[in-house]
Amino acid sequence: MNAFSLQGKTALVTGANTGIGQAIAVAMAGAGAEVIASGRRDCDETLEMMGRGRQMRLDFSNPMAARDVFAAERIDILVNNAGIIRRDDAVDFSEADWDDVIDINQKALFFTCQAFARAALPRGAGKIVNIASLLSFQGGIRVPSYTASKHGVAGLTKLMANEWAARGLNVNAIAPGYIETNNTEALRADPERSKAILDRIPAGRWGRPEDIAQTAVFLAAPASDYVNGAVLNVDGGWLAR
Ligand SMILES: NC(=O)c1ccc[n+]([C@@H]2O[C@H](COP(=O)([O-])OP(=O)(O)OC[C@H]3O[C@@H](n4cnc5c(N)ncnc54)[C@H](OP(=O)(O)O)[C@@H]3O)[C@@H](O)[C@H]2O)c1
């Protein structure tokens, strides 16, 4: 058996139309999984890149959007990647920017995990990969709801691992460093912030979505069967600095 193969497994990846989610979907398909690319809009480009698989509309502005998905069919791997960010000074931050981010990044993530677990626990097998952030460990600046939500993702990943590890479910998270996606467009467009970030990354470059994707494959594969409740930073060494 190849411990890094996803052959015979079905994986649902949220926010799979672009960025990190798209790269994860493509890498999981490459590792042999049947991938359901989910997005709040179409994932045609991802399907084309995978060469197979299918798509499913899920909009997590309703945090319960995935409630019935896992009862309807067997899904072995869940990747909670969908997420948003809002920037403003803490002193000006609006309630809407708080609620929107917490709903998608944290509430939807928890209830999607819960729905998955309700179907997977009776089978005694399943893998959950949550996408956390460096702001699961650090405070960040001008992103209060994002920081709160991603600290929450790290905590919930550990809580769910504690409850479900002995019942065959692996729950882990990846904390990506600074990755070139839509999420970081504003940072990269600001020459001062961009330079300050780059100067601190030991690897000397921004990350690429593909850097995260193979870690997700590992956390979905048998190779990681004894990894539970980990929040794995894939950050070019940022947190080591
Ligand atoms: N880029 C980084 O440096 C970085 C670092 C740490 C963590 N992350 C995390 O990585 C994950 C992916 O982000 P990314 O960098 O790839 O950014 P991205 O390109 O903006 O991707 C975010 C994904 O989430 C989806 N999404 C947003 N709102 C949604 C909703 N209401 N329902 C369903 N899907 C929704 C987006 O769909 P649309 O395209 O339709 O908006 C998109 O597919 C996020 O959780 C983010 O917090 C990113």
The ligand as a Gaussian input file, in Angstrom:
#p B3LYP/6-31G(d) Opt

LIG

0 1
 N       -3.253000      33.324000       1.173000
 C       -2.715000      33.257000       2.363000
 O       -1.603000      33.793000       2.571000
 C       -3.382000      32.552000       3.480000
 C       -2.687000      32.442000       4.667000
 C       -3.285000      31.776000       5.731000
 C       -4.524000      31.218000       5.587000
 N       -5.195000      31.341000       4.416000
 C       -6.511000      30.698000       4.344000
 O       -6.574000      29.853000       3.220000
 C       -7.933000      29.689000       2.818000
 C       -8.036000      29.929000       1.325000
 O       -7.721000      31.269000       1.051000
 P       -6.934000      31.748000      -0.241000
 O       -5.684000      32.374000       0.215000
 O       -6.890000      30.659000      -1.259000
 O       -7.877000      32.967000      -0.679000
 P       -8.976000      33.115000      -1.799000
 O       -8.317000      32.946000      -3.120000
 O       -9.651000      34.377000      -1.467000
 O       -9.924000      31.867000      -1.549000
 C      -10.927000      31.849000      -0.573000
 C      -11.947000      30.822000      -0.970000
 O      -13.049000      30.855000      -0.044000
 C      -14.229000      30.996000      -0.793000
 N      -15.319000      31.629000      -0.091000
 C      -15.392000      32.905000       0.354000
 N      -16.606000      33.148000       0.867000
 C      -17.322000      31.999000       0.723000
 C      -18.646000      31.625000       1.044000
 N      -19.522000      32.472000       1.592000
 N      -19.044000      30.352000       0.761000
 C      -18.211000      29.483000       0.185000
 N      -16.944000      29.792000      -0.163000
 C      -16.510000      31.030000       0.115000
 C      -13.816000      31.828000      -1.977000
 O      -14.791000      31.824000      -2.984000
 P      -14.894000      33.109000      -3.989000
 O      -13.753000      32.958000      -4.963000
 O      -16.227000      32.948000      -4.582000
 O      -14.747000      34.356000      -3.139000
 C      -12.542000      31.123000      -2.347000
 O      -12.805000      29.930000      -3.007000
 C       -8.737000      30.675000       3.674000
 O       -9.327000      29.996000       4.756000
 C       -7.679000      31.641000       4.171000
 O       -8.030000      32.244000       5.373000
 C       -4.648000      31.983000       3.354000

